[in-house]
Amino acid sequence: MARVLLFGPLRDLAGWRERTIDAGSLSGLKALIAAEDATLAEALDGPGVQVALDQALVRGDRALGPASEVAFLPPMSGG
């Protein structure tokens, strides 16, 4: 079971900050989210959204372990 965290506008869009979801990979996790909330799934695939797996930024598909933490981070701006 992966611990899934949403931050900023992603959290606001979903209406939740943290959930536990049973998925074996990031792509599987996104598919489960898409089946429940297509708008959130589209936002998670949006430009600038980053994924942290166990507190390390990752790209592409990755396997999830039984105690994985997946955080979806909205686009950041700075100066």
N, C-alpha and C positions, 0 to 999 in steps of 0.2 A: 504494500500500500504506500503510495507516494503522498507526501505532504505537499500540497499545492498552495502557493501563496500568490496573491495578486496585490499590486501596489498602485497608488494614485488613481488616475481615471479608469484603469482596468478594474480596480476594486469597486469603484462607484458604478460602473456599467453592469458588472455582474451582480452586485448586491451582496457580495460576500468577500471576506478577506482570506480565509483559510478553509481548506477542505482536504479530506483524505480520499484519494481516488485510486482504485486498483487498476494499474496499467503496467505493461511490461516494457514500454518504450515511450519516448517523447511523442512520436507520431501517434501511437495508440492513445496516449493521454489526450492529445489534441482532438482525436476522432471522438472520444467519449464526451469531451466538452462540446464539440460541434453538434453531436446528437442531442444534447440538452439545450444548448444556447448558441444558435448560428451567429448572432450578432457578436457575442463575446469571442467566438472562434475567429471571426473575421478580424476583430480588433487585435487578437493575439498574433495574427499573421501580418499585421500592419507594419508599415515602415518604421524603423527605429525601435521596435519592441525587441528587447533582449531576453534571453533565457539564462538563468543561473541554475546549474545542477550541483547540488551540494556545495553551494556558495562559490562556484567557479563558472564564469561565463562560457557558454558552449554555443556551437552552431550545428545545424543539421540534426539528424536523428541520433539518439543515444539510448542505450539500455538503462532501465531503471531497476534499482535493487529494492529489497523489501523495506528499507528505511530511507529511501531517497527523499530529498527535499528539492522541489522544483519551484523556482520563483520567476514570475513573469514581470519584467520591469518596463515601465512605459518609456517612451522617448525622453531623453534628458536634454536640457539646454543649460548653458552656462556662459560665463563670460570672464 
